[in-house]
């Protein structure tokens, strides 16, 4: 679908307000036309004295008897008519501005909400390859450009066009030859206008992309400020930012040059058209073909045409900016879909057994898992071990349906999880990532993830995860965490993350490298929390490269290059003296 059609679709829910705005635009145009039509006779009455004689101007426009009666009724009413026309136009214009601006602002708000929701449910793989700064730029500045340029475009297409048409009708009612003389010159501007619009649209897209890169660079600096300072890379980061800034400035310089040439060209062409009409009018007055008041009305209408025609002339610039920003916004809306519910998907029950059956996962040409078959049973904890890139986290992503199998299937009690709803699937999974993510806000919201849960349930989970002392130290469950949990240590953040997973009381608990960077005290507290969390009939999945952490698990699965190379209890694997035993021996020597 074309960008313009999609933009119009955004306005469709506000069509009643837009219809009323268009009525106001038409009324404002009528008021402006009347004002211009009265200008010539009013000027003649003022200069020559006497009454307002509209007879000559109305000849041929209305039947003779009607024209004479109408002219007599307007004698001496010049001031009131001009005031009435001006007031009528002002009120109609105000109504148009309020109604149309509200419609555009609300449509932009709808677009902003749709993009935000799209980001929330988007494909994690797609969004992980894009900088968060760029995405924030699209969500903020690109939509702001759509809103600002959109308002200017709809004002021009409705209000300015309708006023231009009304004034052109006034000119046509006076003398079609005058209108034709001006129109030929104005029509000659169409070709350069299209060329300017195409160039400005390309430049607009480049400018928005450059702004996204600047946002990305700034976001990287703010997020990683300590590392930058610690490693003395301030000059390098400043250089990267300067490069991005220079690219933006270069694009803006080109944009300014095109704009600087565009507006004067449109104005000169308009003046040439007006001059041609005035030259023709002068000859017509001298020859007696036109009364002077008609020429004055024509001149008034032509002068009043300047502003709407100027706005219409600038329409190409605004459309270029609008299209460029809208294309970037729609690109996010058109991003690859995340995993979605299939038609007829059912609610999944808490599983007693989870299986991977001959599962292969590919990312492009790269094979992350190859023909992997595993079984996880209730009341059992399974450790997935192996080097980085072996496929451990991909298995976690499969259980959460962040990715889909390229081949094979994942089942809950024999049912392919793709036949179930995402909501029901994820309600049975608690997930603790390697780097716990905490949101700026109170502890209650962080633990419940926005769900309306009783405080006692949160307390039970926090106590089980050894996280309640951390929460109480920050002022209790209504105390605030800093963004990203920066006011907590790594171990404290992990304990809060475990508490959040326990709040769900999920059947499956996935712990992804939960103790990889903790000191001995925090490690001991977390191991104690894990022992409580993984009890009962839960299915525990522990992903780790610290093999000492697998003590007490029921089974160990050793992965290498996406394949299962060993599986068994820790004791069995040590007795075999295979890959697991060698990895553990190497870890012990390194620790010593």
Protein Blocks (a to p, Z undefined) as FASTA:
>chain_A
ZZklmmmmmmmmmmmmmmmmmmmmmmmmmmmmmmmmmmmmmmmmmmngpaddfklmmgok
acfklmmmmmmmmgoplmmmmmmmmmmmmmmmmmmmmmmmmmmmmmmmmmmmmmmmmmmm
mcfklmmmpcfklmmmmmmmmmmmmmmmmmmmmmmmmmmmmmmmmmmmmmmmmomklmmm
mmmmmmmmmmmmmmmmmmmmmmmmmmmmmmmmmmmmmmmmmmmmmmmmmnopmmmmmmmm
mmmmmmmmmmmmmmmmmmmmmmmmmmmmmmmmmmmmmmmmmmmmmnopacfklmmmmmmm
mmmmmmmmmmmmmmmmmmmmmmmmmmmmmmmmmgccdddddehiacddddfbdcdehiac
dehjbcfbghiacdddehiacddeddehilmmmmmmmmnomaccfedcddeehiafklpc
fklmmmmpccddfbdcddeddfklmmnnopacdfklmmmmmmmnopmmmmmmnnpjkbcc
dehhlmbcfklmmmmmmmmmmmnopabdcdehkllmccfklmmmmmmmmmmmmgcjbdcd
dddfblklmgoiabdcddeehiafbgcdfklmmmnopmklmmmmmmmmmmZZ
